[in-house]
Amino acid sequence: MSPWCPDTSSDSCMMKTVVRRLFLIISFIVLFSPGTAVSSETIRVAIADNLRAATLRSSVGLIVAGVPSSGNEKKMIFSPASLGGGPVRVKSRNDLTEVNGRKYRGWVELRKSKKGLVLVVNELDVEDYLKGVIAAEIPHAWEFEALKAQAVAARTYALYQKQTAGKRSYHILATVSSQVYQGNSGERSNAVRAVRETTGLVIVYQGKAIPAFYHANCGGHTEDAAELWGIDVPYLKGVDCDCQRIAENGVWEKRISVFTLAEALRRKGYGVGAVSDLGIRDMTPAGRVKHVVVTSSGANSLIPGETLRAALGNTVIPSVFFELELSEDEAVFSGRGRGHGVGLCQWGAKEMAQRGHDFKSILAHYYPGTSLSRMEQ
C-alpha cells in the first residue's frame, strides 16, 4: 500500500502518488546535484608573507576595489610603501588574478605584514579554494572515493580554521602548516569533480565542524590526538588501518650524524653537547615515540618526539613512529608512516576505496562518532 494513499486503486490517488514521487525525485536531484550552490562561505588564505613586492597581472585588466576608474591596467606592482596605511583589494575582470606567476580566483588583498613587508591574502569562495587544495594534498589520479573523502576533510578543516581564526587578517595558510593551496594553478579535473560532488559537506560532531586533521600514512594505526597534542575528543582516537598493505615508502630508515642532531636541538634551545647515548623514554599505545632521552656530557635531556622530528625536519624524519639506536657517530631512525598520524590516513583512504568503500564510510572510520552535514546556504 502506498504511504500517500489508503486506496491505490483510485486513479486520482494514483496520480497524486506519481506527482509526489516525481516531486521528491526532482527535489533530490536539485539538492544533491554537483552543480548546486549550497554555500556562499568565503575564506581568507595567506598565500604569501613578508614579500618586498608583489606583482599582479591580468590579460583583461585589474580592478581595484573602491576605484571606479580601475580596470584598464594589466600589471600592478605593490611594495610596502605603495600600500600606505590600509589594505588594497584587487581582482581580474575574468576572476583569475596572477600573483607572482601563479593564478588565483577571487579577490587578492595586499597589506603590510607585521615586519613592514607585504602580506598577500586571497579571499574566495571556500569551494573554489578547495579546487586548488585537493590535488596538492593527495594524488589526483587516486581512487575517486578517496578524493571525495579528502575534499570533505579539507573543507571541514578549512571551516574549523576560519571559525577559530580570531582577529587575524586571514583564516588559513597556504602551506603545509595548514593545508597546501596552489590556487587555480593547482586545479586538476578529478580533484575539482570531487569538490563539486561533495559541495558543502562537512564533518560534524554534536552539530559543530571538527578539526579534521589528516596525514599521508599512519603506518598501520592512527594516533590518539590526546597522546600527541592533548586534544582529548572521541573523533580523534586511533583506529586500525591497512595503509601499509599498499603504501609506497611506508617503511623507512634515516641516519643522522650526532653532530647534526645536537646542533639541531641547540637551535631549539636545548643545552646539548657531544651526544654519547640515545634512547626512547616512552611511547603512545599505538607505538609512536613520546619522548627521546639524549645523553651528553653526563647529563640527560628529555626531548618530545615531535620536537625532535621538527628540529631535524619533518621531511627528514617522516614520523615519530620509529625505533632509535646509536651506531658509532650516527643516530639511526628505523620507522614507518609519514605525518603526525592523527585523523584521516590518506593511504588508508586509498586502500579502503580500493576495497569498495565510499567516502562516507572512509570518513566514518577515521573520525569515529561523527556525521556529515551540509553547510548552511
C-alpha positions, 0 to 999 in steps of 0.5 A, spaced: 500 500 500 502 506 498 504 511 504 500 517 500 494 513 499 489 508 503 486 506 496 491 505 490 486 503 486 483 510 485 486 513 479 486 520 482 490 517 488 494 514 483 496 520 480 497 524 486 502 518 488 506 519 481 506 527 482 509 526 489 514 521 487 516 525 481 516 531 486 521 528 491 525 525 485 526 532 482 527 535 489 533 530 490 536 531 484 536 539 485 539 538 492 544 533 491 546 535 484 554 537 483 552 543 480 548 546 486 550 552 490 549 550 497 554 555 500 556 562 499 562 561 505 568 565 503 575 564 506 581 568 507 588 564 505 595 567 506 598 565 500 604 569 501 608 573 507 613 578 508 614 579 500 618 586 498 613 586 492 608 583 489 606 583 482 599 582 479 597 581 472 591 580 468 590 579 460 583 583 461 585 588 466 585 589 474 580 592 478 581 595 484 576 595 489 573 602 491 576 605 484 571 606 479 576 608 474 580 601 475 580 596 470 584 598 464 591 596 467 594 589 466 600 589 471 600 592 478 606 592 482 605 593 490 611 594 495 610 596 502 610 603 501 605 603 495 600 600 500 600 606 505 596 605 511 590 600 509 589 594 505 588 594 497 583 589 494 584 587 487 581 582 482 581 580 474 575 582 470 575 574 468 576 572 476 583 569 475 588 574 478 596 572 477 600 573 483 607 572 482 606 567 476 601 563 479 593 564 478 588 565 483 580 566 483 577 571 487 579 577 490 587 578 492 588 583 498 595 586 499 597 589 506 603 590 510 605 584 514 607 585 521 615 586 519 613 592 514 613 587 508 607 585 504 602 580 506 598 577 500 591 574 502 586 571 497 579 571 499 574 566 495 569 562 495 571 556 500 569 551 494 573 554 489 579 554 494 578 547 495 579 546 487 586 548 488 587 544 495 585 537 493 590 535 488 596 538 492 594 534 498 593 527 495 594 524 488 589 526 483 589 520 479 587 516 486 581 512 487 575 517 486 572 515 493 578 517 496 578 524 493 571 525 495 573 523 502 579 528 502 575 534 499 570 533 505 576 533 510 579 539 507 573 543 507 571 541 514 578 543 516 578 549 512 571 551 516 574 549 523 580 554 521 576 560 519 571 559 525 577 559 530 581 564 526 580 570 531 582 577 529 587 575 524 587 578 517 586 571 514 583 564 516 588 559 513 595 558 510 597 556 504 602 551 506 603 545 509 602 548 516 595 548 514 593 545 508 597 546 501 593 551 496 596 552 489 590 556 487 587 555 480 594 553 478 593 547 482 586 545 479 586 538 476 579 535 473 578 529 478 580 533 484 575 539 482 569 533 480 570 531 487 569 538 490 563 539 486 560 532 488 561 533 495 559 541 495 558 543 502 559 537 506 562 537 512 564 533 518 560 534 524 560 532 531 554 534 536 552 539 530 559 543 530 565 542 524 571 538 527 578 539 526 579 534 521 586 533 521 589 528 516 596 525 514 599 521 508 600 514 512 599 512 519 603 506 518 598 501 520 594 505 526 592 512 527 594 516 533 590 518 539 590 526 538 590 526 546 597 522 546 600 527 541 597 534 542 592 533 548 586 534 544 582 529 548 575 528 543 572 521 541 573 523 533 580 523 534 582 516 537 586 511 533 583 506 529 586 500 525 588 501 518 591 497 512 595 503 509 601 499 509 598 493 505 599 498 499 603 504 501 609 506 497 615 508 502 611 506 508 617 503 511 623 507 512 630 508 515 634 515 516 641 516 519 643 522 522 650 524 524 650 526 532 653 532 530 647 534 526 642 532 531 645 536 537 646 542 533 639 541 531 636 541 538 641 547 540 637 551 535 631 549 539 634 551 545 636 545 548 643 545 552 646 539 548 653 537 547 657 531 544 651 526 544 654 519 547 647 515 548 640 515 545 634 512 547 626 512 547 623 514 554 616 512 552 611 511 547 603 512 545 599 505 545 599 505 538 607 505 538 609 512 536 615 515 540 613 520 546 619 522 548 627 521 546 632 521 552 639 524 549 645 523 553 651 528 553 656 530 557 653 526 563 647 529 563 640 527 560 635 531 556 628 529 555 626 531 548 618 530 545 618 526 539 615 531 535 620 536 537 625 532 535 622 530 528 621 538 527 628 540 529 631 535 524 625 536 519 619 533 518 621 531 511 627 528 514 624 524 519 617 522 516 614 520 523 615 519 530 613 512 529 620 509 529 625 505 533 632 509 535 639 506 536 646 509 536 651 506 531 658 509 532 657 517 530 650 516 527 643 516 530 639 511 526 631 512 525 628 505 523 620 507 522 614 507 518 608 512 516 609 519 514 605 525 518 603 526 525 598 520 524 592 523 527 585 523 523 584 521 516 590 516 513 590 518 506 593 511 504 588 508 508 583 512 504 586 509 498 586 502 500 579 502 503 576 505 496 580 500 493 576 495 497 569 498 495 568 503 500 565 510 499 567 516 502 562 516 507 564 510 510 572 512 509 570 518 513 566 514 518 572 510 520 577 515 521 573 520 525 569 515 529 562 518 532 561 523 527 556 525 521 556 529 515 552 535 514 551 540 509 553 547 510 548 552 511 546 556 504 
